[in-house]
Amino acid sequence: MCVSFRGKEEAVLWHKDATVTLVRLYVPLDFEDFIELEEFIAKHPREADLDDATGERKYLQEIELFVTRHGYRDDLLHIQATDYAFLVAFAKYYKAGYAAGVDSVVVAALLLDVVKIYDKDRDRERSLRWLTSTTEDFNLGSFNGDP
């Protein structure tokens, strides 16, 4: 459940453990309640450059915020930190999506499917194959969206 909070700030209330996540780039934080979140926001305002980003940087930020909003921030960061091949495939994937003009929400949603495959099935090879083939589809203009 997403909650708009104080202007452009956004927070997600998680039903599974009743925590609140502040949706920010670089350091999205979890809080026990909205009071703790309010105190943090008062001391640490939103990044000024978030709204100033353009082009590929904005595209990547939109993907990262989508992943955070859906609760996969830690999963994706863990995979990227421990699997260099995945990190490289992800970079090529989002760059190809950007170059092909594919909506960042579509690219992010498909990325969540790949992260789920990687985590749930521990199927690294299938995840990498999907990222690679989708990147090729973006590059050729023949993307159909099937994992």
Beta strands, then each sheet from edge to edge (+ up, - down):
strand 1: 2-4
strand 2: 10-13
strand 3: 20-22
strand 4: 30-31
sheet 1: 1+ 2- 3+ 4-
end
